[in-house]
Structure formats: structure tokens, C-alpha cells
Amino acid sequence: MLATICADDFMPLLGQCCYFHCAQQPVLELQIQAVRLRPRAQVPTGKRVPFVVELASTQDMGLGDAVGRLALPAQAGLPAQVLHEVWLGRVIPAGRDPAFAYFQLPFN
């Protein structure tokens, strides 16, 4: 399923919350803050334009990088989705509010 996900699937979810489940931590609520296309990362035979979903959480539970399930909210008449085996990477605040925990979800 992850191979069929594209940036357009996340665009209607901007500003909404999703939930990350992994074995190491309790459920983490994340707000979808941005979707950034990365066309330079595309391989010549690739069909999907690589992109990164930027997420933030008010809960800093010390989670670093992790693999788990991401539960996405329903959108425009479509049911909620769960993405399995996604890698979520922790990133530094880099000028943003340090009270939040920031993450990225890359798709190549």
C-alpha cells in the first residue's frame, strides 16, 4: 500500500491530526503541518515524485526514529486509512517552537 501513496493523498489532511502507533511508546498524536515534494530525489525509473510529510506533536515522549502504524483521518467522503510499517524520523526544531516534537515521514 505504501507504494501507492502520493503527496496528493496528504494535501487534504493538512492541519489535521493523525496517530502513530509503535511498540516502544504510547500512541502519539501528530498534526500534519506540510507536504514537500522532492523531485530531485526521484530515480529515473520511478513513477512517484518523492515527498516528505512534516508532522509535529505537543507531546514530547522522547520518541526518536521509529517504525509503526500511522492512522490517518477520513477525508472528503473517504474512510480513514492506516499505513503499516512506516518509518517516522525525528528532526530538530530548527527555529520552530522547541516545545513541540517534530517528525518527518519520507516517501521515495
The 8 nearest C-alpha neighbors of each residue, nearest first, counted from 0:
[[1, 2, 3, 4, 82, 83, 81, 84],
 [2, 0, 4, 3, 82, 83, 85, 106],
 [1, 3, 0, 4, 5, 47, 106, 107],
 [4, 2, 1, 0, 5, 47, 8, 46],
 [5, 3, 1, 2, 8, 0, 6, 106],
 [4, 6, 7, 8, 3, 47, 9, 48],
 [5, 7, 8, 9, 50, 10, 34, 4],
 [8, 6, 10, 9, 5, 11, 4, 34],
 [9, 7, 6, 5, 10, 4, 11, 12],
 [8, 10, 12, 7, 6, 11, 13, 34],
 [9, 11, 7, 12, 13, 8, 6, 34],
 [12, 10, 9, 13, 8, 74, 7, 75],
 [11, 13, 9, 10, 15, 14, 31, 74],
 [14, 12, 31, 15, 10, 11, 32, 33],
 [13, 15, 31, 32, 30, 12, 16, 33],
 [16, 14, 12, 13, 30, 31, 17, 72],
 [17, 15, 30, 29, 31, 28, 14, 18],
 [16, 18, 71, 29, 70, 28, 72, 30],
 [17, 19, 28, 70, 27, 69, 29, 26],
 [18, 20, 69, 27, 68, 26, 70, 28],
 [21, 19, 26, 68, 67, 69, 18, 27],
 [22, 20, 67, 23, 24, 66, 68, 19],
 [21, 23, 24, 20, 67, 25, 66, 65],
 [22, 24, 21, 25, 65, 62, 20, 67],
 [25, 23, 22, 21, 26, 62, 20, 60],
 [24, 26, 27, 20, 23, 21, 22, 60],
 [27, 25, 20, 19, 18, 24, 28, 21],
 [26, 28, 19, 18, 25, 29, 20, 58],
 [29, 27, 18, 17, 56, 16, 19, 26],
 [30, 28, 56, 17, 55, 16, 54, 18],
 [29, 31, 16, 55, 54, 15, 32, 14],
 [32, 30, 54, 13, 14, 15, 33, 16],
 [33, 31, 54, 53, 14, 13, 30, 55],
 [34, 32, 53, 52, 31, 35, 13, 54],
 [33, 35, 52, 51, 53, 6, 36, 10],
 [36, 34, 51, 50, 33, 52, 37, 53],
 [35, 37, 50, 38, 49, 51, 34, 48],
 [36, 38, 50, 49, 39, 40, 35, 48],
 [39, 37, 40, 41, 48, 49, 36, 50],
 [40, 38, 41, 37, 49, 42, 48, 36],
 [41, 39, 38, 37, 49, 42, 107, 48],
 [42, 40, 38, 39, 49, 48, 45, 43],
 [41, 43, 45, 44, 40, 39, 46, 107],
 [44, 42, 45, 41, 46, 40, 39, 47],
 [45, 43, 42, 46, 41, 47, 48, 40],
 [46, 44, 42, 43, 47, 41, 48, 107],
 [47, 45, 44, 48, 41, 43, 42, 49],
 [48, 46, 45, 49, 5, 107, 41, 3],
 [47, 49, 38, 41, 50, 46, 37, 36],
 [50, 48, 107, 37, 106, 41, 38, 47],
 [51, 49, 36, 37, 106, 35, 105, 6],
 [50, 52, 105, 35, 104, 34, 106, 53],
 [51, 53, 34, 104, 103, 33, 105, 54],
 [54, 52, 103, 33, 32, 102, 34, 31],
 [55, 53, 31, 102, 32, 30, 101, 29],
 [56, 54, 101, 30, 29, 100, 102, 99],
 [55, 57, 29, 100, 58, 99, 28, 30],
 [56, 58, 99, 59, 100, 55, 98, 29],
 [59, 57, 56, 60, 100, 99, 27, 28],
 [58, 60, 100, 61, 57, 99, 56, 62],
 [61, 59, 62, 58, 24, 27, 25, 100],
 [60, 62, 59, 63, 100, 58, 24, 89],
 [63, 61, 60, 64, 24, 59, 65, 89],
 [62, 64, 89, 61, 65, 88, 87, 90],
 [63, 65, 88, 89, 87, 62, 66, 86],
 [66, 64, 87, 86, 63, 67, 88, 21],
 [67, 65, 86, 85, 84, 87, 21, 64],
 [66, 68, 21, 84, 20, 85, 83, 65],
 [69, 67, 83, 20, 82, 19, 84, 85],
 [68, 70, 19, 82, 81, 18, 71, 20],
 [71, 69, 81, 18, 17, 80, 19, 82],
 [70, 72, 17, 80, 79, 81, 69, 73],
 [73, 71, 79, 17, 74, 70, 80, 16],
 [72, 74, 79, 78, 77, 71, 75, 80],
 [73, 75, 77, 76, 72, 78, 11, 79],
 [76, 74, 77, 73, 11, 78, 12, 72],
 [75, 77, 74, 78, 73, 79, 72, 11],
 [76, 78, 74, 75, 73, 79, 80, 72],
 [79, 77, 73, 80, 76, 74, 72, 75],
 [78, 80, 73, 72, 71, 77, 81, 74],
 [81, 79, 71, 70, 78, 82, 72, 73],
 [80, 82, 70, 69, 71, 83, 68, 79],
 [81, 83, 69, 68, 70, 80, 85, 84],
 [84, 82, 68, 85, 67, 81, 69, 1],
 [83, 85, 67, 66, 68, 86, 82, 69],
 [86, 84, 66, 67, 83, 68, 87, 82],
 [85, 87, 66, 65, 88, 104, 84, 67],
 [88, 86, 104, 65, 64, 103, 66, 85],
 [87, 89, 64, 103, 102, 86, 90, 104],
 [88, 90, 102, 63, 64, 101, 103, 87],
 [91, 89, 102, 101, 88, 92, 103, 100],
 [90, 92, 93, 101, 89, 100, 102, 97],
 [91, 93, 95, 94, 97, 101, 90, 96],
 [94, 92, 91, 95, 90, 97, 96, 101],
 [93, 95, 92, 96, 97, 91, 98, 99],
 [94, 96, 92, 93, 97, 99, 98, 91],
 [95, 97, 98, 99, 92, 94, 93, 100],
 [98, 96, 99, 92, 95, 100, 94, 93],
 [97, 99, 96, 100, 57, 59, 58, 95],
 [100, 98, 57, 97, 56, 96, 101, 55],
 [99, 101, 56, 59, 55, 57, 58, 102],
 [102, 100, 55, 90, 54, 89, 99, 92],
 [103, 101, 89, 54, 90, 88, 53, 55],
 [104, 102, 53, 88, 52, 87, 54, 105],
 [103, 105, 52, 87, 51, 88, 86, 53],
 [106, 104, 51, 50, 103, 52, 107, 49],
 [105, 107, 50, 49, 51, 104, 5, 52],
 [106, 49, 105, 50, 41, 48, 40, 47]]
